[in-house]
Amino acid sequence: MKKNLLCSLFIVTALLATGMALQAQDQDRQRAQDRDRVHVEDQDQVYGWQMMNEPERQEYRERMRTMQTEQERERYRLEHRSRMEERARQRGVDKPAAPGGKGKKPIQQHPGGGGQK
């Protein structure tokens, strides 16, 4: 009787551990998919996303989310665009492609560090 009870407890424990491990894998997979989705959204919506690091992208998204009016968001977009164009100039690269990059070349380094005008 005790052996059956111990065996049952062991099986239940093993099943629970397996279930928790599978759930953790699913959560990791979901986080990776969310990261990829955000990266694609940045490409499609954020001017100069190529020159931003991940914390800068997160800050941009958060600021856009917390602004109350479309006028505030548009003002922030214009300020951001100016900063990204200045960053491109300082790095000697082409200006960033417009969000979505349709018909635009990606940012490219130029020999000698000189940017194109």
C-alpha positions as CSV (number, residue, x, y, z in Angstrom):
1,M,0.0,0.0,0.0
2,K,2.8,2.4,0.9
3,K,4.7,1.5,-2.2
4,N,1.6,2.3,-4.4
5,L,1.1,5.6,-2.6
6,L,4.8,6.6,-3.0
7,C,4.8,5.5,-6.6
8,S,1.6,7.6,-7.3
9,L,3.2,10.6,-5.6
10,F,6.3,10.2,-7.7
11,I,4.3,10.0,-10.9
12,V,2.2,13.1,-10.0
13,T,5.4,15.1,-9.0
14,A,7.1,14.1,-12.3
15,L,4.0,15.1,-14.3
16,L,3.8,18.5,-12.5
17,A,7.5,19.2,-13.1
18,T,7.2,18.3,-16.8
19,G,4.1,20.6,-17.1
20,M,6.0,23.5,-15.4
21,A,9.0,23.0,-17.7
22,L,6.7,23.0,-20.8
23,Q,5.0,26.1,-19.5
24,A,8.3,27.9,-19.0
25,Q,9.4,27.0,-22.6
26,D,6.1,28.4,-23.9
27,Q,6.6,31.6,-22.0
28,D,10.2,31.9,-23.4
29,R,8.9,31.3,-26.9
30,Q,6.2,33.9,-26.4
31,R,8.7,36.5,-25.2
32,A,10.9,35.8,-28.2
33,Q,7.9,36.2,-30.5
34,D,7.0,39.5,-28.8
35,R,10.5,40.8,-29.1
36,D,10.5,39.9,-32.8
37,R,7.1,41.6,-33.3
38,V,8.3,44.7,-31.6
39,H,11.4,44.8,-33.7
40,V,9.3,44.6,-36.9
41,E,6.9,47.2,-35.6
42,D,9.9,49.5,-34.9
43,Q,11.2,49.0,-38.4
44,D,7.8,49.9,-39.8
45,Q,7.0,52.8,-37.5
46,V,10.1,54.4,-35.9
47,Y,12.3,56.7,-37.9
48,G,15.9,55.8,-37.5
49,W,15.3,52.6,-35.6
50,Q,18.5,51.1,-37.1
51,M,20.6,53.6,-35.1
52,M,18.8,53.1,-31.8
53,N,19.7,50.5,-29.2
54,E,17.0,48.5,-27.4
55,P,16.7,50.8,-24.4
56,E,16.3,53.8,-26.7
57,R,13.6,51.9,-28.6
58,Q,11.8,51.0,-25.4
59,E,12.0,54.6,-24.2
60,Y,10.6,55.9,-27.5
61,R,7.7,53.4,-27.4
62,E,6.9,54.3,-23.7
63,R,7.0,58.0,-24.3
64,M,4.7,57.7,-27.4
65,R,2.3,55.5,-25.3
66,T,2.1,58.0,-22.4
67,M,1.5,61.2,-24.5
68,Q,-2.0,62.4,-24.3
69,T,-2.6,64.1,-27.6
70,E,-1.7,63.6,-31.3
71,Q,0.0,67.0,-31.3
72,E,2.4,65.9,-28.5
73,R,3.2,62.7,-30.4
74,E,3.8,64.6,-33.6
75,R,6.1,67.1,-31.9
76,Y,8.0,64.2,-30.3
77,R,8.3,62.4,-33.7
78,L,9.8,65.6,-35.3
79,E,12.3,66.0,-32.4
80,H,13.2,62.4,-32.7
81,R,13.6,62.7,-36.4
82,S,16.0,65.6,-36.0
83,R,18.1,63.6,-33.4
84,M,18.3,60.6,-35.7
85,E,19.4,62.8,-38.7
86,E,22.0,64.4,-36.5
87,R,23.2,61.0,-35.3
88,A,23.4,59.8,-38.9
89,R,25.4,62.9,-39.9
90,Q,27.8,62.3,-36.9
91,R,28.3,58.7,-37.9
92,G,28.8,59.5,-41.6
93,V,25.9,57.5,-42.8
94,D,23.0,58.1,-45.1
95,K,19.9,59.6,-43.5
96,P,17.6,56.9,-42.0
97,A,14.9,55.5,-44.3
98,A,11.4,56.7,-43.6
99,P,9.4,54.3,-41.4
100,G,8.7,51.1,-43.4
101,G,11.7,51.8,-45.6
102,K,9.7,51.5,-48.8
103,G,11.8,52.5,-51.7
104,K,14.7,53.7,-49.5
105,K,18.1,52.3,-49.0
106,P,19.2,51.1,-45.6
107,I,21.8,53.1,-43.7
108,Q,25.2,52.4,-45.2
109,Q,28.7,53.4,-44.1
110,H,30.6,55.5,-46.6
111,P,34.4,55.1,-47.0
112,G,36.4,57.7,-45.2
113,G,33.5,58.5,-42.8
114,G,32.0,61.2,-45.1
115,G,28.2,61.2,-45.4
116,Q,26.3,61.9,-48.6
117,K,24.4,65.2,-48.7
